[in-house]
């Protein structure tokens, strides 16, 4: 089946620094990638949708200057958390889909971000 | 805002028993999907049911969809300890993005 690789699986950083999370589709072309955030024992909250070669579409309440998303190729999207604060600590999950919009999503294994 | 509400929030059963989880949503949909998440991991797609379908089976999974009530259920038969996970429904409200429900945490005791 389709594989999505997310890296790193966990990261600890200091307040004020930036962290980049990578999401790669290994065996298919990801026309669209989605970035989610998940708090403990809660559901996934969609942060933004990115299509290859175009700017990401952010959900209401998500700061685009803080959560920079780049989808430069059909196999790679990155999320950069800029000037991280402790409240940014969370589980970030990417997912990818091919060109058929009704097809299931393929998820990475998530990144646990802890900001100290 | 989240599209779906699921109940129960948590469910504990013994191996061999059946587990039923329910999902309600708010707007019209093209399809409804169920996903599973092991603790601290990404989600795995289980099954997709289209808006014109009423029931679908996949192995020990049975999904129903009632568009008039805007609800769906996921039944896991003959549960196993390995079924312990969180289960989420997800809908696409006529857009290209999926909105996830609140999830049900299932614990299956051996």
gemmi code that builds the backbone of each chain (N, CA, C; Angstrom):
import gemmi

chains = {
    "A": [
        ("UNK", (0.809, -1.196, 0.000), (0.000, 0.000, 0.000), (0.845, 1.249, 0.000)),
        ("UNK", (0.177, 2.392, -0.158), (0.870, 3.669, -0.204), (1.524, 3.972, 1.135)),
        ("UNK", (2.762, 4.489, 1.061), (3.532, 4.754, 2.268), (3.862, 6.234, 2.360)),
        ("UNK", (3.625, 6.777, 3.541), (3.999, 8.157, 3.818), (4.981, 8.146, 4.985)),
        ("UNK", (6.120, 8.760, 4.780), (7.158, 8.812, 5.797), (7.228, 10.204, 6.392)),
        ("UNK", (7.174, 10.279, 7.705), (7.236, 11.566, 8.395), (8.452, 11.569, 9.303)),
        ("UNK", (9.168, 12.678, 9.265), (10.429, 12.762, 10.005), (10.632, 14.165, 10.555)),
        ("UNK", (11.079, 14.351, 11.793), (11.415, 13.284, 12.732), (10.177, 12.743, 13.443)),
        ("UNK", (10.319, 11.648, 14.145), (9.195, 11.093, 14.896), (9.006, 11.835, 16.208)),
        ("UNK", (10.073, 12.414, 16.715), (9.950, 13.258, 17.900), (11.079, 14.280, 17.881)),
        ("UNK", (10.803, 15.415, 18.491), (11.814, 16.466, 18.561), (11.563, 17.319, 19.794)),
        ("UNK", (12.641, 17.689, 20.446), (12.591, 18.599, 21.589), (13.380, 19.843, 21.204)),
        ("UNK", (12.785, 20.994, 21.375), (13.491, 22.217, 21.034), (13.240, 23.279, 22.096)),
        ("UNK", (14.056, 24.293, 22.067), (13.926, 25.390, 23.024), (13.016, 26.467, 22.477)),
        ("UNK", (12.378, 27.182, 23.374), (11.512, 28.287, 22.970), (12.275, 29.263, 22.093)),
        ("UNK", (11.603, 29.719, 21.044), (12.216, 30.695, 20.156), (12.897, 30.104, 18.941)),
        ("UNK", (13.149, 28.816, 18.983), (13.785, 28.174, 17.826), (12.721, 27.683, 16.849)),
        ("UNK", (13.182, 27.292, 15.664), (12.273, 26.781, 14.638), (12.524, 25.302, 14.413)),
        ("UNK", (11.478, 24.620, 14.057), (11.561, 23.178, 13.834), (10.906, 22.843, 12.498)),
        ("UNK", (11.588, 22.026, 11.722), (11.038, 21.608, 10.426), (10.657, 20.136, 10.472)),
        ("UNK", (9.456, 19.850, 10.014), (8.965, 18.472, 9.934), (8.753, 18.131, 8.462)),
        ("UNK", (9.258, 16.978, 8.069), (9.143, 16.557, 6.671), (8.115, 15.447, 6.507)),
        ("UNK", (7.430, 15.489, 5.400), (6.450, 14.460, 5.070), (6.686, 14.047, 3.624)),
        ("UNK", (7.008, 12.778, 3.434), (7.318, 12.282, 2.091), (6.386, 11.136, 1.699)),
        ("UNK", (5.899, 11.193, 0.484), (5.180, 10.050, -0.063), (6.205, 9.208, -0.817)),
        ("UNK", (6.325, 7.948, -0.421), (7.427, 7.135, -0.919), (7.123, 6.409, -2.222)),
        ("UNK", (5.872, 6.084, -2.451), (5.580, 5.259, -3.620), (4.390, 5.764, -4.420)),
        ("UNK", (4.027, 7.022, -4.228), (2.979, 7.597, -5.053), (3.167, 9.110, -5.085)),
        ("UNK", (2.502, 9.737, -6.024), (2.606, 11.183, -6.146), (1.498, 11.837, -5.334)),
        ("UNK", (1.903, 12.618, -4.361), (0.951, 13.244, -3.445), (0.550, 14.607, -3.988)),
        ("UNK", (-0.570, 14.638, -4.673), (-1.061, 15.893, -5.215), (-1.425, 16.859, -4.093)),
        ("UNK", (-2.008, 16.292, -3.051), (-2.457, 17.101, -1.922), (-1.923, 16.512, -0.634)),
        ("UNK", (-1.447, 17.383, 0.229), (-1.035, 16.949, 1.565), (-1.756, 17.780, 2.609)),
        ("UNK", (-2.060, 17.146, 3.703), (-2.771, 17.793, 4.798), (-1.917, 17.714, 6.055)),
        ("UNK", (-1.945, 18.785, 6.815), (-1.243, 18.795, 8.094), (-2.274, 18.924, 9.208)),
        ("UNK", (-2.153, 18.014, 10.176), (-3.061, 17.988, 11.313), (-2.265, 18.168, 12.597)),
        ("UNK", (-2.972, 18.625, 13.605), (-2.409, 18.734, 14.946), (-3.339, 17.966, 15.876)),
        ("UNK", (-2.747, 17.257, 16.818), (-3.556, 16.449, 17.720), (-3.063, 16.606, 19.144)),
        ("UNK", (-3.982, 16.986, 20.034), (-3.671, 17.051, 21.460), (-4.023, 15.720, 22.094)),
        ("UNK", (-3.424, 15.425, 23.250), (-3.638, 14.112, 23.883), (-5.106, 13.761, 24.027)),
        ("UNK", (-5.439, 12.578, 23.608), (-6.779, 12.013, 23.727), (-7.831, 12.858, 23.013)),
        ("UNK", (-7.414, 13.578, 22.019), (-8.359, 14.369, 21.235), (-8.264, 14.002, 19.761)),
        ("UNK", (-9.141, 14.584, 18.997), (-9.182, 14.275, 17.582), (-8.130, 15.071, 16.821)),
        ("UNK", (-8.087, 14.854, 15.526), (-7.164, 15.587, 14.674), (-7.803, 16.897, 14.246)),
        ("UNK", (-7.045, 17.969, 14.374), (-7.520, 19.264, 13.924), (-6.750, 19.643, 12.670)),
        ("UNK", (-7.462, 19.862, 11.581), (-6.809, 20.221, 10.335), (-6.204, 21.608, 10.452)),
        ("UNK", (-4.912, 21.697, 10.109), (-4.231, 22.987, 10.155), (-4.228, 23.635, 8.775)),
        ("UNK", (-3.868, 22.855, 7.776), (-3.728, 23.428, 6.442), (-3.726, 22.332, 5.389)),
        ("UNK", (-4.069, 22.752, 4.196), (-4.070, 21.877, 3.019), (-3.077, 22.439, 2.025)),
        ("UNK", (-2.217, 21.598, 1.510), (-1.268, 22.096, 0.521), (-1.326, 21.270, -0.752)),
        ("UNK", (-1.335, 21.965, -1.856), (-1.269, 21.334, -3.166), (0.087, 21.628, -3.775)),
        ("UNK", (0.630, 20.647, -4.456), (1.963, 20.766, -5.025), (2.073, 22.006, -5.909)),
        ("UNK", (3.087, 22.805, -5.608), (3.373, 23.969, -6.425), (2.550, 25.203, -6.116)),
        ("UNK", (1.663, 25.135, -5.152), (0.868, 26.323, -4.823), (0.912, 26.589, -3.323)),
        ("UNK", (0.419, 27.744, -2.950), (0.441, 28.116, -1.527), (-0.564, 27.277, -0.745)),
        ("UNK", (-0.219, 27.040, 0.502), (-1.109, 26.259, 1.356), (-2.342, 27.068, 1.732)),
        ("UNK", (-3.418, 26.353, 1.956), (-4.660, 26.952, 2.450), (-4.780, 26.627, 3.924)),
        ("UNK", (-4.810, 27.655, 4.751), (-4.815, 27.461, 6.190), (-6.243, 27.501, 6.732)),
        ("UNK", (-6.476, 26.711, 7.754), (-7.763, 26.733, 8.423), (-7.850, 27.980, 9.306)),
        ("UNK", (-9.082, 28.335, 9.595), (-9.304, 29.514, 10.429), (-8.619, 29.352, 11.772)),
        ("UNK", (-7.920, 30.391, 12.183), (-7.256, 30.362, 13.480), (-5.832, 29.842, 13.449)),
        ("UNK", (-5.387, 29.343, 12.321), (-4.013, 28.847, 12.203), (-3.151, 29.945, 11.591)),
        ("UNK", (-2.078, 30.319, 12.297), (-1.228, 31.407, 11.828), (-0.289, 30.923, 10.726)),
        ("UNK", (-0.468, 31.449, 9.542), (0.349, 30.993, 8.421), (1.801, 31.423, 8.540)),
        ("UNK", (2.052, 32.514, 9.266), (3.441, 32.955, 9.419), (4.167, 32.159, 10.492)),
        ("UNK", (3.415, 31.473, 11.318), (4.020, 30.668, 12.358), (4.214, 29.225, 11.888)),
        ("UNK", (3.268, 28.745, 11.143), (3.332, 27.367, 10.635), (3.512, 27.441, 9.116)),
        ("UNK", (4.774, 27.429, 8.708), (5.104, 27.578, 7.300), (5.044, 26.218, 6.604)),
        ("UNK", (4.277, 26.171, 5.555), (4.123, 24.915, 4.822), (4.624, 25.099, 3.403)),
        ("UNK", (5.452, 24.152, 2.979), (5.992, 24.151, 1.630), (5.720, 22.806, 0.988)),
        ("UNK", (5.206, 22.822, -0.214), (4.896, 21.578, -0.943), (5.495, 21.715, -2.337)),
        ("UNK", (6.818, 21.657, -2.358), (7.548, 21.992, -3.581), (7.551, 20.878, -4.616)),
        ("UNK", (7.289, 19.657, -4.188), (7.299, 18.561, -5.152), (6.135, 17.619, -4.847)),
        ("UNK", (5.923, 16.668, -5.733), (4.812, 15.729, -5.564), (5.094, 14.661, -4.518)),
        ("UNK", (6.276, 14.708, -3.923), (6.600, 13.704, -2.923), (7.023, 14.294, -1.588)),
        ("UNK", (7.068, 15.600, -1.472), (7.577, 16.192, -0.243), (6.812, 17.444, 0.151)),
        ("UNK", (6.390, 17.465, 1.410), (5.835, 18.672, 2.006), (6.525, 18.868, 3.347)),
        ("UNK", (6.756, 20.118, 3.706), (7.382, 20.399, 5.000), (6.544, 21.386, 5.784)),
        ("UNK", (6.546, 21.190, 7.086), (5.909, 22.105, 8.029), (7.001, 22.644, 8.926)),
        ("UNK", (7.151, 23.963, 8.953), (8.131, 24.579, 9.844), (7.394, 25.365, 10.909)),
        ("UNK", (7.630, 24.996, 12.157), (7.072, 25.734, 13.288), (8.103, 26.792, 13.658)),
        ("UNK", (7.780, 28.028, 13.416), (8.738, 29.107, 13.645), (8.566, 29.704, 15.036)),
        ("UNK", (9.674, 30.131, 15.618), (9.671, 30.753, 16.933), (8.756, 29.963, 17.886)),
        ("UNK", (9.124, 28.723, 18.074), (8.265, 27.814, 18.828), (8.097, 28.250, 20.279)),
        ("UNK", (6.910, 28.040, 20.799), (6.581, 28.294, 22.195), (6.102, 26.994, 22.825)),
        ("UNK", (6.138, 26.914, 24.156), (5.665, 25.676, 24.795), (4.244, 25.273, 24.397)),
        ("UNK", (3.386, 26.241, 24.114), (2.010, 25.898, 23.723), (1.931, 25.268, 22.333)),
        ("UNK", (3.050, 25.309, 21.590), (3.089, 24.628, 20.296), (3.377, 23.143, 20.451)),
        ("UNK", (3.720, 22.746, 21.665), (3.977, 21.324, 21.914), (2.723, 20.528, 21.585)),
        ("UNK", (2.891, 19.534, 20.741), (1.742, 18.771, 20.281), (2.222, 17.623, 19.403)),
        ("UNK", (1.275, 16.865, 18.903), (1.548, 15.784, 17.960), (1.087, 16.274, 16.596)),
        ("UNK", (2.019, 16.350, 15.655), (1.717, 16.847, 14.318), (1.731, 15.664, 13.349)),
        ("UNK", (0.690, 15.559, 12.550), (0.567, 14.426, 11.629), (0.300, 14.941, 10.220)),
        ("UNK", (1.019, 14.387, 9.273), (0.758, 14.741, 7.885), (0.019, 13.588, 7.208)),
        ("UNK", (-0.698, 13.922, 6.168), (-1.330, 12.893, 5.354), (-1.259, 13.322, 3.900)),
        ("UNK", (-1.360, 12.361, 3.031), (-1.196, 12.634, 1.610), (-2.226, 11.879, 0.797)),
        ("UNK", (-2.522, 12.447, -0.348), (-3.505, 11.826, -1.227), (-3.085, 12.078, -2.665)),
        ("UNK", (-3.430, 11.155, -3.546), (-3.150, 11.343, -4.960), (-4.166, 12.272, -5.591)),
        ("UNK", (-4.334, 12.169, -6.892), (-5.160, 13.129, -7.606), (-6.653, 12.855, -7.483)),
        ("UNK", (-7.032, 11.678, -6.991), (-8.457, 11.369, -6.829), (-8.900, 11.890, -5.472)),
        ("UNK", (-9.755, 12.900, -5.477), (-10.084, 13.591, -4.232), (-10.886, 12.732, -3.263)),
        ("UNK", (-11.566, 11.711, -3.754), (-12.379, 10.888, -2.858), (-11.621, 9.699, -2.298)),
        ("UNK", (-10.359, 9.565, -2.643), (-9.590, 8.414, -2.172), (-9.161, 8.606, -0.724)),
        ("UNK", (-8.917, 7.502, -0.018), (-8.494, 7.604, 1.385), (-7.159, 8.328, 1.527)),
        ("UNK", (-6.954, 8.849, 2.712), (-5.687, 9.501, 3.019), (-4.682, 8.476, 3.533)),
        ("UNK", (-3.431, 8.750, 3.260), (-2.341, 7.933, 3.786), (-1.557, 8.807, 4.760)),
        ("UNK", (-1.403, 8.308, 5.963), (-0.841, 9.120, 7.036), (0.598, 8.766, 7.342)),
        ("UNK", (1.355, 9.797, 7.732), (2.647, 9.562, 8.343), (2.431, 9.120, 9.777)),
        ("UNK", (3.511, 8.750, 10.443), (3.404, 8.269, 11.820), (3.449, 9.383, 12.853)),
        ("UNK", (3.481, 10.624, 12.384), (3.386, 11.734, 13.313), (4.721, 12.168, 13.883)),
        ("UNK", (4.731, 13.398, 14.369), (5.921, 13.970, 15.028), (5.488, 14.541, 16.366)),
        ("UNK", (6.121, 14.060, 17.416), (5.843, 14.599, 18.755), (6.789, 15.753, 18.990)),
        ("UNK", (6.252, 16.966, 19.064), (7.057, 18.157, 19.302), (6.912, 18.609, 20.753)),
        ("UNK", (8.035, 18.762, 21.414), (8.046, 19.292, 22.776), (8.919, 20.536, 22.784)),
        ("UNK", (8.331, 21.645, 23.189), (9.049, 22.904, 23.252), (9.294, 23.244, 24.719)),
        ("UNK", (10.547, 23.402, 25.086), (10.880, 23.643, 26.507), (11.146, 25.126, 26.775)),
    ],
    "B": [
        ("UNK", (-14.273, 23.886, 12.630), (-14.803, 23.088, 13.737), (-14.924, 21.641, 13.289)),
        ("UNK", (-14.927, 20.740, 14.249), (-15.004, 19.323, 13.912), (-16.365, 18.984, 13.349)),
        ("UNK", (-16.358, 18.101, 12.390), (-17.580, 17.725, 11.727), (-18.346, 16.667, 12.498)),
        ("UNK", (-17.630, 15.655, 12.981), (-18.300, 14.495, 13.534), (-18.188, 14.373, 15.031)),
        ("UNK", (-19.221, 13.809, 15.610), (-19.214, 13.480, 17.021), (-19.342, 11.975, 17.130)),
        ("UNK", (-18.527, 11.380, 17.961), (-18.578, 9.935, 18.098), (-18.955, 9.540, 19.505)),
        ("UNK", (-19.630, 8.412, 19.588), (-19.892, 7.856, 20.911), (-19.833, 6.354, 20.823)),
        ("UNK", (-19.430, 5.674, 21.882), (-18.981, 6.333, 23.106), (-17.599, 6.932, 22.952)),
        ("UNK", (-17.194, 7.757, 23.893), (-15.834, 8.297, 23.869), (-14.835, 7.200, 24.181)),
        ("UNK", (-15.240, 6.282, 25.047), (-14.356, 5.183, 25.419), (-15.188, 3.922, 25.585)),
        ("UNK", (-14.585, 2.799, 25.241), (-15.290, 1.523, 25.275), (-14.312, 0.438, 25.701)),
        ("UNK", (-14.697, -0.325, 26.717), (-13.852, -1.430, 27.196), (-14.635, -2.725, 27.090)),
        ("UNK", (-14.054, -3.709, 26.442), (-14.734, -4.989, 26.259), (-13.739, -6.127, 26.421)),
        ("UNK", (-14.256, -7.334, 26.498), (-13.418, -8.527, 26.563), (-13.191, -9.075, 25.153)),
        ("UNK", (-12.093, -9.746, 24.981), (-11.840, -10.417, 23.699), (-13.006, -11.317, 23.340)),
        ("UNK", (-13.338, -11.317, 22.063), (-14.438, -12.151, 21.592), (-15.753, -11.402, 21.502)),
        ("UNK", (-15.877, -10.333, 22.272), (-17.104, -9.543, 22.209), (-17.074, -8.636, 20.969)),
        ("UNK", (-18.252, -8.129, 20.644), (-18.355, -7.178, 19.538), (-18.246, -5.750, 20.069)),
        ("UNK", (-17.691, -4.871, 19.260), (-17.576, -3.459, 19.628), (-18.314, -2.621, 18.594)),
        ("UNK", (-19.163, -1.738, 19.068), (-19.904, -0.847, 18.173), (-19.617, 0.597, 18.512)),
        ("UNK", (-19.252, 1.357, 17.488), (-18.978, 2.775, 17.654), (-19.865, 3.545, 16.694)),
        ("UNK", (-20.340, 4.685, 17.159), (-21.257, 5.476, 16.355), (-20.674, 6.848, 16.043)),
        ("UNK", (-21.061, 7.358, 14.890), (-20.554, 8.649, 14.430), (-21.725, 9.455, 13.881)),
        ("UNK", (-21.836, 10.704, 14.295), (-22.847, 11.585, 13.718), (-22.147, 12.782, 13.105)),
        ("UNK", (-22.696, 13.268, 12.005), (-22.082, 14.401, 11.320), (-23.157, 15.428, 10.998)),
        ("UNK", (-22.710, 16.569, 10.453), (-23.647, 17.701, 10.391), (-24.102, 18.087, 8.990)),
        ("UNK", (-23.266, 17.893, 7.988), (-23.631, 18.368, 6.647), (-23.661, 17.201, 5.664)),
        ("UNK", (-24.073, 17.478, 4.457), (-24.101, 16.433, 3.437), (-22.671, 16.015, 3.094)),
        ("UNK", (-22.518, 14.786, 2.669), (-21.187, 14.228, 2.431), (-21.142, 13.472, 1.118)),
        ("UNK", (-19.946, 13.289, 0.612), (-19.735, 12.403, -0.529), (-19.473, 10.978, -0.056)),
        ("UNK", (-18.694, 10.868, 1.009), (-18.434, 9.558, 1.577), (-18.046, 9.717, 3.037)),
        ("UNK", (-18.012, 8.615, 3.729), (-17.596, 8.608, 5.124), (-16.542, 7.522, 5.278)),
        ("UNK", (-15.513, 7.832, 6.008), (-14.413, 6.887, 6.175), (-14.176, 6.631, 7.661)),
        ("UNK", (-13.659, 5.466, 7.939), (-13.246, 5.120, 9.298), (-11.747, 4.860, 9.297)),
        ("UNK", (-11.106, 5.392, 10.332), (-9.663, 5.234, 10.499), (-9.380, 4.707, 11.897)),
        ("UNK", (-8.228, 4.087, 12.021), (-7.770, 3.565, 13.297), (-6.433, 4.218, 13.632)),
        ("UNK", (-6.228, 4.510, 14.920), (-4.967, 5.095, 15.352), (-4.470, 4.370, 16.591)),
        ("UNK", (-3.325, 3.746, 16.458), (-2.659, 3.204, 17.637), (-2.003, 4.367, 18.376)),
        ("UNK", (-1.836, 4.206, 19.657), (-1.340, 5.292, 20.502), (-0.026, 5.853, 19.981)),
        ("UNK", (0.018, 7.167, 19.769), (1.243, 7.832, 19.357), (1.663, 7.579, 17.923)),
        ("UNK", (0.733, 7.085, 17.112), (1.069, 6.787, 15.723), (0.128, 7.527, 14.779)),
        ("UNK", (0.379, 7.380, 13.480), (-0.517, 7.949, 12.492), (-1.778, 7.125, 12.350)),
        ("UNK", (-2.627, 7.553, 11.453), (-3.900, 6.860, 11.256), (-3.816, 5.886, 10.094)),
        ("UNK", (-4.577, 4.835, 10.211), (-4.644, 3.824, 9.152), (-6.077, 3.753, 8.651)),
        ("UNK", (-6.231, 3.820, 7.355), (-7.573, 3.757, 6.760), (-8.142, 2.352, 6.897)),
        ("UNK", (-9.391, 2.275, 7.342), (-10.055, 0.982, 7.500), (-11.047, 0.709, 6.385)),
        ("UNK", (-11.951, 1.650, 6.171), (-13.037, 1.382, 5.237), (-13.665, 2.699, 4.804)),
        ("UNK", (-14.152, 2.731, 3.582), (-14.840, 3.905, 3.035), (-16.215, 3.482, 2.571)),
        ("UNK", (-17.216, 4.253, 2.921), (-18.571, 3.979, 2.462), (-19.096, 5.236, 1.776)),
        ("UNK", (-19.631, 5.055, 0.591), (-20.102, 6.191, -0.187), (-21.510, 6.585, 0.262)),
        ("UNK", (-21.889, 7.792, -0.077), (-23.163, 8.319, 0.400), (-24.365, 7.550, -0.140)),
        ("UNK", (-24.178, 6.830, -1.252), (-25.302, 6.060, -1.806), (-25.283, 4.596, -1.352)),
        ("UNK", (-24.379, 4.281, -0.426), (-24.315, 2.928, 0.130), (-24.881, 2.938, 1.539)),
        ("UNK", (-25.409, 1.823, 1.963), (-26.014, 1.736, 3.293), (-25.203, 0.835, 4.233)),
        ("UNK", (-24.497, -0.121, 3.644), (-23.742, -1.045, 4.485), (-22.548, -1.554, 3.696)),
        ("UNK", (-21.455, -1.792, 4.443), (-20.266, -2.308, 3.801), (-19.513, -3.196, 4.779)),
        ("UNK", (-18.891, -4.245, 4.262), (-18.163, -5.178, 5.102), (-16.721, -5.261, 4.643)),
        ("UNK", (-15.845, -5.482, 5.620), (-14.446, -5.753, 5.306), (-13.882, -6.594, 6.434)),
        ("UNK", (-13.766, -7.895, 6.184), (-13.286, -8.790, 7.230), (-14.203, -8.764, 8.436)),
        ("UNK", (-13.658, -8.428, 9.610), (-14.468, -8.379, 10.826), (-15.144, -7.013, 11.019)),
        ("UNK", (-15.009, -6.144, 10.058), (-15.595, -4.816, 10.155), (-16.905, -4.734, 9.376)),
        ("UNK", (-17.874, -4.066, 9.990), (-19.142, -3.795, 9.300), (-19.482, -2.333, 9.545)),
        ("UNK", (-19.685, -1.613, 8.473), (-20.017, -0.197, 8.569), (-21.400, 0.031, 7.989)),
        ("UNK", (-22.191, 0.841, 8.674), (-23.479, 1.243, 8.147), (-23.497, 2.756, 8.011)),
        ("UNK", (-24.328, 3.230, 7.119), (-24.466, 4.669, 6.888), (-25.937, 4.999, 6.706)),
        ("UNK", (-26.409, 5.952, 7.462), (-27.788, 6.429, 7.355), (-27.708, 7.926, 7.071)),
        ("UNK", (-27.830, 8.291, 5.812), (-27.681, 9.705, 5.453), (-28.878, 10.537, 5.927)),
        ("UNK", (-30.027, 9.895, 6.119), (-31.184, 10.655, 6.602), (-30.986, 11.090, 8.046)),
        ("UNK", (-30.261, 10.272, 8.798), (-29.963, 10.608, 10.195), (-28.571, 11.201, 10.351)),
        ("UNK", (-27.830, 11.269, 9.246), (-26.451, 11.761, 9.281), (-25.658, 11.006, 10.352)),
        ("UNK", (-25.678, 9.697, 10.224), (-24.961, 8.887, 11.203), (-24.386, 7.641, 10.551)),
        ("UNK", (-23.362, 7.116, 11.203), (-22.711, 5.898, 10.742), (-22.308, 5.097, 11.966)),
        ("UNK", (-22.189, 3.784, 11.772), (-21.688, 2.956, 12.853), (-20.617, 2.024, 12.328)),
        ("UNK", (-19.677, 1.718, 13.211), (-18.618, 0.760, 12.915), (-18.742, -0.380, 13.910)),
        ("UNK", (-18.895, -1.581, 13.399), (-18.974, -2.770, 14.240), (-17.739, -3.613, 14.002)),
        ("UNK", (-17.061, -3.948, 15.090), (-15.938, -4.881, 15.022), (-16.407, -6.162, 15.691)),
        ("UNK", (-16.459, -7.232, 14.945), (-16.931, -8.493, 15.512), (-15.760, -9.309, 16.053)),
        ("UNK", (-16.070, -10.151, 17.044), (-15.072, -11.058, 17.624), (-13.770, -10.315, 17.911)),
        ("UNK", (-13.855, -9.300, 18.730), (-12.714, -8.419, 18.949), (-11.508, -9.165, 19.530)),
        ("UNK", (-10.336, -8.587, 19.263), (-9.071, -9.137, 19.747), (-8.325, -8.053, 20.510)),
        ("UNK", (-7.416, -8.445, 21.347), (-6.634, -7.456, 22.098), (-5.916, -6.495, 21.149)),
        ("UNK", (-5.530, -6.995, 19.972), (-4.828, -6.162, 19.000), (-5.726, -5.093, 18.383)),
        ("UNK", (-7.029, -5.185, 18.622), (-7.944, -4.146, 18.119), (-7.926, -2.910, 19.005)),
        ("UNK", (-7.240, -2.984, 20.139), (-7.152, -1.832, 21.038), (-6.520, -0.661, 20.306)),
        ("UNK", (-7.263, 0.447, 20.225), (-6.819, 1.621, 19.480), (-7.901, 2.679, 19.591)),
        ("UNK", (-7.652, 3.828, 18.984), (-8.692, 4.841, 18.826), (-9.236, 4.758, 17.414)),
        ("UNK", (-10.523, 4.938, 17.299), (-11.181, 4.838, 15.999), (-11.875, 6.158, 15.693)),
        ("UNK", (-11.648, 6.647, 14.478), (-12.199, 7.933, 14.074), (-13.006, 7.785, 12.786)),
        ("UNK", (-14.142, 8.460, 12.762), (-14.831, 8.599, 11.490), (-14.361, 9.905, 10.856)),
        ("UNK", (-14.468, 9.981, 9.552), (-14.042, 11.190, 8.840), (-14.962, 11.406, 7.653)),
        ("UNK", (-15.341, 12.628, 7.438), (-16.244, 12.951, 6.340), (-15.645, 14.035, 5.453)),
        ("UNK", (-16.097, 14.040, 4.224), (-15.688, 15.096, 3.303), (-16.934, 15.901, 2.939)),
        ("UNK", (-17.162, 17.005, 3.604), (-18.377, 17.803, 3.375), (-18.332, 18.566, 2.060)),
        ("UNK", (-18.320, 17.806, 0.969), (-18.305, 18.397, -0.369), (-17.123, 19.325, -0.592)),
        ("UNK", (-16.029, 19.035, 0.094), (-14.783, 19.758, -0.151), (-13.692, 18.716, -0.359)),
        ("UNK", (-12.480, 19.167, -0.534), (-11.405, 18.207, -0.779), (-10.679, 17.822, 0.497)),
        ("UNK", (-11.212, 18.183, 1.648), (-10.516, 17.862, 2.888), (-11.385, 16.983, 3.772)),
        ("UNK", (-10.730, 16.221, 4.627), (-11.421, 15.345, 5.551), (-11.526, 16.007, 6.918)),
        ("UNK", (-12.685, 15.878, 7.511), (-12.897, 16.373, 8.861), (-13.127, 15.168, 9.754)),
        ("UNK", (-12.364, 15.091, 10.827), (-12.415, 13.917, 11.688), (-13.351, 14.119, 12.866)),
        ("UNK", (-13.951, 13.020, 13.283), (-14.782, 13.025, 14.463), (-13.944, 13.021, 15.722)),
        ("UNK", (-14.625, 12.987, 16.840), (-13.960, 13.091, 18.138), (-13.283, 11.800, 18.557)),
        ("UNK", (-13.651, 10.694, 17.957), (-12.961, 9.436, 18.218), (-13.531, 8.618, 19.353)),
        ("UNK", (-13.336, 7.317, 19.248), (-13.696, 6.376, 20.312), (-12.440, 5.598, 20.675)),
        ("UNK", (-12.111, 5.607, 21.967), (-10.951, 4.827, 22.432), (-11.446, 3.454, 22.855)),
        ("UNK", (-10.987, 2.469, 22.117), (-11.412, 1.082, 22.376), (-10.297, 0.339, 23.101)),
        ("UNK", (-10.686, -0.318, 24.190), (-9.762, -1.171, 24.944), (-10.339, -2.578, 24.943)),
        ("UNK", (-9.583, -3.528, 24.420), (-10.023, -4.919, 24.409), (-9.124, -5.701, 25.351)),
        ("UNK", (-9.728, -6.275, 26.378), (-8.965, -7.023, 27.383), (-8.883, -8.493, 26.991)),
        ("UNK", (-7.686, -9.063, 27.115), (-7.534, -10.488, 26.765), (-8.205, -11.397, 27.790)),
    ],
}
model = gemmi.Model(1)
for chain_id, residues in chains.items():
    chain = gemmi.Chain(chain_id)
    for i, (resn, *xyz) in enumerate(residues, 1):
        res = gemmi.Residue()
        res.name, res.seqid = resn, gemmi.SeqId(i, " ")
        for name, pos in zip(("N", "CA", "C"), xyz):
            atom = gemmi.Atom()
            atom.name, atom.element = name, gemmi.Element(name[0])
            atom.pos, atom.b_iso = gemmi.Position(*pos), 0.0
            res.add_atom(atom)
        chain.add_residue(res)
    model.add_chain(chain)
structure = gemmi.Structure()
structure.add_model(model)
structure.setup_entities()
